Amino acid sequence: MQRVKWLDRQFELGISAGMFPLILERLRGTAARLQEMTASLSREQLTKRKGEAWSIQEHVGHLIDLDELHLGRIDDYINNLPVLRAADMSNKKTYEADHNKAELKNLLATFREEREHFIQRILTLDPLQVSQHPRLKKPMRVVDMAFFVAEHDDQHLAIMRELI
């Protein structure tokens, strides 16, 4: 079965605010799932690319790189901006970071730390506060943004699983 590409995904937003604690648990769990998925892999398995596609380790790095965007979007909500900041769809930061040269344990530790910081900050917001997502051109509440981030995590975890 072929996986749906991220940019082809359609999102039905408007998730119940009561789902917010469950989504936050899912977001917290990404660090543990990354750890579990990569624990028995060799450096060669972690850094091997298929053509131009990212390696497992580069996917981990990409999730770290995007926490800057997620934190920035929290600032956008705090500042009541009508439209959230856009993602760099070229993923320049990930391509320039050379995550394959890093130690996986350092990447995992950084991800865990950044993700916890994101969760602590998002907890300061009203889950029903709304702004517009720049690419989707849809209203996105804080709870929807949390769901969107969790879905993005799972997209990369699924790709990593395919690489294994």
Backbone torsions as a table, in degrees:
resi	resn	phi	psi	omega
1	MET	NA	134.1	-179.4
2	GLN	-87.7	132.1	179.6
3	ARG	-73.2	142.7	175.5
4	VAL	-72.5	133.7	177.7
5	LYS	-71.7	148.6	-176.1
6	TRP	-55.5	-47.5	-175.8
7	LEU	-71.7	-13.4	176.5
8	ASP	-90.3	-9.1	-177.3
9	ARG	-71.1	142.2	173.5
10	GLN	-109.3	140.4	-177.3
11	PHE	-120.7	125.1	171.5
12	GLU	-91.4	108.3	-178.4
13	LEU	-92.5	175.1	-177.4
14	GLY	104.3	29.6	179.6
15	ILE	-64.9	143.0	178.7
16	SER	-59.0	136.8	177.4
17	ALA	-60.0	-25.5	177.5
18	GLY	-65.3	-15.6	177.5
19	MET	-83.0	-11.2	-175.2
20	PHE	-54.4	-49.4	179.3
21	PRO	-61.3	-34.7	179.7
22	LEU	-69.3	-40.2	178.7
23	ILE	-66.6	-39.3	178.1
24	LEU	-62.5	-38.1	176.5
25	GLU	-64.0	-39.0	176.8
26	ARG	-62.2	-42.9	178.9
27	LEU	-64.5	-40.4	176.9
28	ARG	-62.9	-35.2	-176.2
29	GLY	-73.2	-14.9	-179.1
30	THR	-59.6	-40.5	-179.6
31	ALA	-60.1	-44.5	179.5
32	ALA	-66.4	-38.9	179.3
33	ARG	-66.7	-38.6	175.6
34	LEU	-61.8	-45.2	179.6
35	GLN	-59.2	-49.5	-178.6
36	GLU	-62.1	-43.7	-175.8
37	MET	-66.7	-32.9	-173.0
38	THR	-101.3	-9.3	-170.5
39	ALA	-55.9	-39.1	-174.7
40	SER	-99.0	7.9	-176.2
41	LEU	-88.7	143.9	176.6
42	SER	-77.0	163.3	177.2
43	ARG	-58.2	-37.9	179.2
44	GLU	-62.8	-43.7	178.7
45	GLN	-65.2	-38.2	-177.9
46	LEU	-68.9	-31.8	-171.7
47	THR	-108.3	-0.5	-178.4
48	LYS	-73.8	132.2	176.8
49	ARG	-104.3	149.9	170.0
50	LYS	-106.7	102.0	-175.5
51	GLY	64.5	-129.4	179.8
52	GLU	-90.9	-4.0	-178.0
53	ALA	-69.8	149.5	-179.6
54	TRP	-64.9	151.9	172.0
55	SER	-78.9	172.1	176.3
56	ILE	-57.8	-46.0	-177.5
57	GLN	-64.8	-35.4	177.4
58	GLU	-68.5	-32.9	174.5
59	HIS	-64.5	-41.6	176.4
60	VAL	-59.6	-47.6	179.0
61	GLY	-59.9	-39.2	179.4
62	HIS	-61.0	-40.7	178.1
63	LEU	-62.9	-36.4	174.9
64	ILE	-65.5	-47.2	-178.1
65	ASP	-57.5	-36.4	-177.0
66	LEU	-77.2	-15.3	177.4
67	ASP	-62.3	-26.9	174.5
68	GLU	-61.2	-42.7	177.1
69	LEU	-64.2	-46.2	-178.8
70	HIS	-60.8	-43.7	178.2
71	LEU	-64.9	-38.0	176.7
72	GLY	-63.3	-37.7	178.0
73	ARG	-68.2	-31.8	173.3
74	ILE	-61.7	-43.3	175.7
75	ASP	-58.7	-39.6	179.2
76	ASP	-61.1	-42.0	176.4
77	TYR	-64.6	-45.3	-179.8
78	ILE	-57.8	-39.2	-178.5
79	ASN	-87.7	8.3	177.9
80	ASN	53.4	39.4	177.6
81	LEU	-71.8	141.4	-177.6
82	PRO	-70.6	-27.0	179.8
83	VAL	-130.5	132.7	177.4
84	LEU	-69.9	153.3	178.2
85	ARG	-61.9	149.6	-177.7
86	ALA	-85.4	149.7	173.2
87	ALA	-77.8	152.4	171.9
88	ASP	-81.9	100.1	-174.3
89	MET	-70.7	-9.3	175.4
90	SER	-83.2	-12.6	-178.2
91	ASN	55.3	37.5	-178.1
92	LYS	-52.4	-44.3	-177.3
93	LYS	-58.3	-43.8	-179.2
94	THR	-67.9	-43.4	-179.4
95	TYR	-64.3	-35.1	-178.1
96	GLU	-82.9	-17.4	-173.4
97	ALA	-73.6	-25.3	-177.9
98	ASP	54.1	54.8	-177.7
99	HIS	-60.7	-20.5	179.4
100	ASN	-67.8	-19.0	178.5
101	LYS	-85.0	-13.8	-178.7
102	ALA	-78.9	164.3	171.9
103	GLU	-85.4	132.6	-178.2
104	LEU	-56.5	-41.8	-178.1
105	LYS	-59.1	-34.3	178.0
106	ASN	-71.3	-39.8	176.9
107	LEU	-62.7	-44.7	-179.5
108	LEU	-64.0	-40.7	178.7
109	ALA	-65.1	-41.5	178.5
110	THR	-64.6	-43.4	179.1
111	PHE	-59.8	-47.8	-178.8
112	ARG	-58.4	-44.0	-179.2
113	GLU	-66.0	-46.3	-179.7
114	GLU	-64.8	-40.6	-178.8
115	ARG	-66.2	-40.8	178.5
116	GLU	-64.2	-38.8	176.5
117	HIS	-61.5	-43.7	177.6
118	PHE	-59.3	-46.2	-178.0
119	ILE	-64.6	-42.8	178.8
120	GLN	-61.5	-38.6	180.0
121	ARG	-72.6	-40.9	-178.0
122	ILE	-67.8	-26.8	177.6
123	LEU	-66.2	-16.5	178.9
124	THR	-81.5	-8.9	-176.1
125	LEU	-98.3	158.6	171.1
126	ASP	-78.1	122.0	-178.0
127	PRO	-58.3	-18.8	-178.3
128	LEU	-97.8	-0.5	176.9
129	GLN	-62.4	141.7	-171.3
130	VAL	-125.7	147.2	170.7
131	SER	-149.0	175.8	-179.7
132	GLN	-101.2	137.6	174.6
133	HIS	-77.9	129.8	-173.0
134	PRO	-67.3	-36.8	-178.6
135	ARG	-85.0	-43.0	-177.4
136	LEU	-75.3	-21.0	-178.2
137	LYS	56.0	41.7	179.2
138	LYS	-132.1	150.6	172.3
139	PRO	-61.9	134.5	-179.9
140	MET	-129.0	113.9	176.1
141	ARG	-81.3	166.9	-180.0
142	VAL	-56.8	-43.2	179.1
143	VAL	-62.2	-36.7	177.4
144	ASP	-67.0	-39.8	179.2
145	MET	-63.4	-40.8	177.8
146	ALA	-61.6	-43.8	177.3
147	PHE	-61.2	-43.1	179.6
148	PHE	-59.2	-44.4	178.4
149	VAL	-64.3	-42.5	178.9
150	ALA	-63.1	-40.3	177.7
151	GLU	-64.8	-39.2	177.9
152	HIS	-64.2	-42.8	175.2
153	ASP	-54.9	-49.8	-177.0
154	ASP	-64.6	-34.0	176.8
155	GLN	-58.4	-46.4	-178.7
156	HIS	-73.2	-36.0	176.0
157	LEU	-62.0	-39.3	178.5
158	ALA	-65.7	-39.9	177.5
159	ILE	-65.0	-42.9	178.4
160	MET	-60.8	-41.7	179.3
161	ARG	-61.7	-39.6	177.1
162	GLU	-62.3	-39.1	179.9
163	LEU	-67.0	-32.2	178.4
164	ILE	-69.1	NA	NA
